[in-house]
């Protein structure tokens, strides 16, 4: 019998960056996409907001400086997260294009992340992107504990955010296949992302404002 499968998102409204504010609508849209494309057991939202879908397991998060912007994502690594089984974290500004059961099935038991194909462009010396992560509770406990101890220093010294910080402390993860998850590029042919499992977005275009017809059709 397979392990229990959890989809986890973080929805933090009161952030200091406008593009990092997410709402109930974003959570419900992600659940819709996952419902169509994954055989899973539990949808979990770590949030400071009221979530309208009663089927979603809500884990509260305080609105405090420790959790501002992308740093609220560190709570995903809390070893006391009240879930059991395998966890698949997905950024709320990602677009699920096709079936993602393979993200749970690939290399069972190993923590997995998306390869950071943008590291050479931003000058960061790390290889992981935290937009899509598979783990079991406790896999990244050392990162969570380190952040609790010195979060002010970490925020001040990691300009590239949680990707840079978590990658520096991550010595165990491998990567999903490169052709499963990709970064959106608006200068490509409109059908360029059609075969991807998940398409992620950066600071510019978001899936809800994207004019690509494939993204528009999937992000609902």
N, C-alpha and C positions, 0 to 999 in steps of 0.2 A: 504494500500500500504506500502510495506517495505521501511525502510530508505535506502538512498544511501550507497553503500558499497565501501570503499576504502581500497586497499592493499598498505601498505607503507613500503619502504625499505630505508636504508641509505647506500650509496656507497661512501666511503672516501678512496682515494688513498694514500695520503701523510701522513701516520701514522708512529709512531716510532717503531711499532711492525710489523714485516714482515707478520705474520699470520693475521693481521688485515687490510691488504690492499685488496681492492676489485675494480673490474673494470666493464666496460660495459658488458662484457661477462657474469659475475655473475648476473647482473641485468636482462639481457635477458633470461638467463636460469631460474631464479626464475619466471619471467613472463610466460614462457612456462609452467612451472609446475602448476602455479596458473590457467592459462587459461584452462588446462585440468581438474582441480579439484575444481573449484569454480565458482559460479554465482555471479559476482561482476561487479561494474560499472566503477571504475577508479583505475589505477595503478600509484602510486606516488613514485618518487625517490628523496630523499634529497641527493645532491651530489656536488662535486667539479669538476666533469668530464663532458665530452660530452657524451650523451646517444644516441645511434644510432636509437632506435625505436621511431618514431615520435608520437606514440600513448601514450607514457608515459609522465605524467605530471612531469616536472622537477622543483624542488625547490632548488636554489643555496645555497651552504654553503661555507663560507670562510675557507681558509686553515690557521688556526691560533692556537696557543697553547690551547685555550679554547676548541677546537674541536678535539684534538689529540686522536688517538686510539678509544676506545669504548665510549669516552665522546661525540663524535659527535652525538650519539644516543639521547642525551638529547633534541636535536632540535625537535624530534618527539612530545615532550610535549609542544611545543610553542602554547599558546592559540590562537595565530593569524595565525596558520597554514592555508593556503588558501584551505581548503577542507570543505565539509559539509557531515554530516551523521556519520555513524559508520566507525571506522578505525581499521584495523588489521595490526599491525606491525609484520614483520617476519625477523629474521636475514638472511643475504645473504648466510651464510654457513649452512643453514638448508635445509632439503630435504622434499618436499611435496610428500607424498606417496599415499594418497587417498583423496576423496572429503572432503573439509573443510568448506562447507556451515554451518555445525553445530557450528563452531567457531563464526559465526555471530549470529546464532539463539539461542544459549545457554544463559539463564538468560539475556534477552534483557534489555538494559538500564544500566547494571552494568559493571563497569570496571573489566576486567579479565586478569589474568596473568598465566604463567606456574608455577607450584610448583617447587621449587628448591630442587630436590632430591639429590643434591650434597653438600648441606650446611654442613653436618656433616663431610664430607671428607676434606673440605677446612678450616673448623674451623670458618666459618662466621655465625653470629647469625641472620640470616634472612631466610625468607621462599619463596621469589619470585625469579624467573629467568626471565630476560628481553628478552629472545630470541623470545617469542611470546606474544604479548600484544594486547588486544582489548580495545578500549576506544572511546570516542567522544572528539573532541577538547575542551579543558578546564578542563577535568577530573584531569589532573596532572599539572595544571598551577602553583600550589604552588611549585612544584619541579623545574620547569623551572625557575621561578623567583628567588628562593633561589640559584640555580646554577649560575645565571647571577651575583648575588651579591658577591659570595665568591668562585668562581670556582677554584682559585689557592689553597686555603685551602682544598677544597673538594678533589681535585686530590691528594694532598700530604697526606691526612689522610684516604684515602679509597683504601687500597692495593688491595682489591678484585673488585675494579672498580664500574661500575654503578649499578650492582646488589646490592651490599652492601649499597651504598648510597641511591638509590631510595627506597629500601625496608624499610630503617629506617624512611623515610618520608611518606610512603604509609600506610594509615590507613583505606582505603576504598575498596581495591581490594579483590575479591575472586579468586579462582583458577579454571582453566579448569579441567575436569575429568582427573584423573591420567593416564588412559589408552589411552588418545587421543594423547598426546605428550610425547616423551621419549628422553633420551640422548643415543647417539650411544655408544655401547660397542662392541669392535671388538673380544671379547673373547666368544661371544654368538654364538649359532647356526646360520648359514647364513640366515635362514628364521625367526629369532626371531622378526624382526621389521616389518613383512609383514602386520600386522593389524593396525599399528599406522597411525594416520593422518599426523603427522609431526615428523621427527627425527632431533634432533639438534646435533651439534658437538662442541667439545671443542678445546683445544689448539694443540692437536695432529693430528689425522686423520681428513681430510676434505672430504666432499662428492665427490668432483672431483678427489680425489686420493684413495677413498675407494674401496676395492676389493670385498665387499659384493655384490652379484649379484642383490639383491633387490634394493639396493641403486643405483647401476650402471644403472638399468633399469628405475628408477624414475628420476634421476638427469640428465635430458636432456631438 
